[in-house]
Amino acid sequence: MNETQVYTKLYDVFDEFFGLEQSEVVPELTADQVDGWDSLNHIRLMLKIQSEFGVKFSSGQISSLQNVGELANILVAKT
């Protein structure tokens, strides 16, 4: 899966979880910038993304993510 395809699927997940517009889901986006993106929703979000993309993240990968761009890079590598 290429980066464009990854972001297309991520837009849908972020819209479902946080009601974000496509233009808001950018590589630099962090949890601190999104209302409701707390530690519990982070876990729920990662589980949903794993399901949607058919991948598994290690706990280290999940805890070390700094922004959406890093998440997208991991997804491109895993798909």
TASULNOR-V220757 format. One record per pair of residues at least 4 apart in sequence whose C-alpha atoms are under 7 Angstrom apart, sorted by the first residue. I is the first residue (numbers start at 1). J is the second residue. If there is no record, write none. Layout:
# TASULNOR-V220757
I & J
I & J
This chain:
# TASULNOR-V220757
1 & 5
1 & 6
1 & 76
1 & 79
2 & 6
2 & 76
3 & 7
3 & 72
3 & 76
4 & 8
5 & 9
6 & 10
6 & 72
6 & 75
6 & 76
7 & 11
7 & 72
8 & 12
9 & 13
10 & 14
11 & 15
11 & 22
11 & 25
12 & 16
13 & 17
14 & 18
14 & 19
14 & 20
15 & 19
15 & 20
15 & 21
20 & 24
21 & 25
25 & 29
26 & 68
27 & 67
27 & 68
27 & 69
28 & 67
28 & 68
28 & 69
29 & 33
29 & 67
29 & 68
30 & 66
30 & 67
30 & 68
31 & 37
37 & 41
37 & 42
38 & 42
39 & 43
40 & 44
41 & 45
42 & 46
43 & 47
44 & 48
45 & 49
46 & 50
47 & 51
48 & 52
49 & 53
50 & 54
50 & 55
50 & 56
51 & 55
55 & 78
57 & 61
57 & 62
58 & 62
59 & 63
60 & 64
61 & 65
65 & 70
65 & 71
66 & 70
67 & 71
68 & 72
69 & 73
70 & 74
71 & 75
72 & 76
73 & 77
74 & 78
75 & 79
